[in-house]
Amino acid sequence: MRIALFGTGGVGGYIGANLCAKGDEITLVARGDHLEAIRERGLKVVEDNREDTARPDAAVDEAGLKGTYDLVILSVKGYDIHRAVDALLPHTDANTIVLPLANGVEHFDTLAARLDAKVLTGCCYILSHIASPGVIRKKGNVFAAVFGSHRHPEAVETVERLFETRSMKRTRTKPKHCSKKSPPSQGPKESRSGKRSARRCKPPRGFPTALPLRCIWISRRGSRPNSRP
């Protein structure tokens, strides 16, 4: 897949670093000193007990995007959404999946109205930031991404499969917003006793409550998936 991480801060940088060197073509979109550092030294992710350096296939500014992307993960600040859309218009089409993980949950309408793409609704839970140019500092073990779509269920499956097959593995850690008592969105799950239990992700406040959601929670303990030599 050709994947663009538009916005390579605490969210996009962490996801992008995990996706590098997995067989996909990864483009990180950044700006200023952060962009120059990524180009020169790669993108370093520092966690509580480890650090890795990922090397994307390309690190560019908005003007450096080329061709059409299969997936765009959008993680800019809310006030940059329109600017991001302007830059993405020539590089998306009806087959492109756009997953917004930007601040707030009101960006879906803007993206769906302006982009001829498969726009999902999404949000994430993570504690991370740019510690210095080219360096993402993430605290804690878990990153949770919640996303869904009524119109594009096949796109939801594609993103879920991407996260699962690129060593961004589900763990037994369950974020606070997930509940086993609410109706299933991922289907029943086999328990140790052989019984099948349902698990659904509760959306954050303001998220469309009728949306069929996927929730991926990620822990990188015990694996070293994303470094290139």
N, C-alpha and C positions, 0 to 999 in steps of 0.2 A: 504494500500500500504506500501511496505518497501521502504523508501526514505532515501537516503544518501545525506547530504550536504557536499560536499568535498571542504573544505576551509570555515572556519567559521569566516571570517573577517567582514568587514562592509556590504558586500552584502550577503554572505551566512549566516552570523549570524543573520541578520535581517529577512531573509526569513525563516530560520530554527526556529527562535523563534516564528514566526507567525504560523508555521505549528504544533508546539508542542501541545499536549493535544487535538487533533482533531480527534482521532481515527486511525491515521496512526502510523506506527512504524518508528520513526525518529532517525537517527544516525547522529551525528555531528562529522566531522573529523577535528581535530585541532592538535596543537603541543605545546610543551613547557609549560610555565606558564599559557597560555591561556587555554589549555586543562585541566590542573590540577584544575584551578579555576572553570571551567564549571562542572567538576566532583564533586567538593566539594560544590559549592553554586548555581549551575544552571547558565544559561546565562541571564544576565540582559540587557534589551534594554532601554536606556534612550532617550526620545524624548523631544521636547521643553516644553511640558505641561504634561507629564506623564512618568511613568516608569513601566515596568513589568519584572518579572523573569520567564523564561521558563525552564522546566526540560525535556530534551530529554530522549528517551528510552535508548540511549547509547551515550557516548562521548568517542571517540577512536582516536588513531593515525592511520597512514596508515596501519600498521601491524595488527591493531585490527579489521579490516573489516571482517565480517562473512557472508557467504551465498551469494545469488544472490539478487540484488536489482531491484525493479520495475522502480524506477526513481532515477537518479543521477543528482543533480544540481551542476555543476562544477563552482566554483568561486575562483580559485587560480590565482596567478599572471601568466602572459604569459610565463615567464621563467620556471614555474613549470609544464607546461602542460604535457611534456613527462614523468616526474616523476609521475604525477597523473595517466596517462594512464597505466604505469607499475603496479601501485597498484590496478587499477580497473579491469584489464584484467581477473583475476580469479573470479570477482564478478559481471560481466555483461554477458548477453547472447543476443540472437536475439530478445527477448521480452523486454529488458531493454530500457527505454527512457533516453537519455543523453541530458540535456539542459545546454550548456555552457554559463555562464554569466561572463566569465573571461575578463580581460583587452584585448581590441583589438577585431577584427572581423575576423581574419585570421585563427582561430583555427579549424574551421569546417573540413577542409581537413585532418588535422592530426588525429582528433578524428575518422572521418569516415573511414580512411584508416586502423586504428589500432584496432578499436573496432567493434565487431560483434554485433552492437546495433542500435537502432533507434536514430540517432544523429540529433538533430535539430540545426538550426542556431539561435543564441540569443544574446541579449545585454540588458543592463539595465541602468537606470538613477536614481541615488541616491547620497545623500551626507551623508556618514556615515563612521565610522572608529572604530577601537578598542581603546577605551579611556584608558582602563587598563585591566589586565587579567580578563576575564569573563564578561567584560562590553562593549557593543556596544553603541556608541553615534551617533544618527541619528538627522540631522537637517532638518527642513522643514516638510511639511505634506505629500508629495507625493513620492511614489516609482513607477517607470514605468518599466515594463518588456516588451520587444519586442521580439517575437520569431515566427518561421515558418518553413515549410518544404514542398517541392514538393513531396518527396517520402513517407512521413509518416504523412498524414493529420490526421489520427486517433490519432496519438501520440500528435499532436498539440491540438486537441480537449480535450484529456485527461488532459494535463497540464493546459489548460484554465479552464476546469471544476474544477480542483483541486484548483486553486487560488480562483475561484468564490465561491466554496462551503465550503471553510475553513475560512470563515469570512474575507477574503482579498478582500473586496468588491469594485466594480467599483463605482466611484463617479462622480459628475458633473465636477470636475476639469479635464481639458484636457491639457496634456503636450504640450510643444511648438512644438514637432516633429509630432503631430497629426493634420490632416487637414480634414475638412468636404468637401472640394472641389475635392479631389482626389478620384479615383475609390474605391469602397468598398471592404474590405477584410473580414469584420465581418458581412456583410449583412446589409440591411437597418434597420434604427432605428426609432421608433415611437417618434415624437416630441409632445410637449404640444398641438399643434393645430390639431393633428391627422395626419399630413403629415409625410411621412417616408423619412428620410434623410440618406445619406451614410456617413460613417466615415472610414477613412483609416489612418493607422499609417505610417508616412514617416520614412524610415530607416535612421540611421546615415550615414555619409560619409563612403564609403567602404563596406556597407552592400549590399547584392544582391538585386537590385532594382526590379527584376521580381518575387521576392519571395512573396507568399501569406502570409501576416503577421497577427499576433494577437498582440494586445496591451492591457495590463492590467495595469490600474493605480490604486494605492492603497492608501487609507487614513484610518488611524485607529482612527480618531476622533469619539467619541461617542460610541465606543464599547470597550469591554475588552475581547478579544478573546483567549488569549494565555497563561494565567497563570494557573499553577496547585497549589492547596493548599499546 
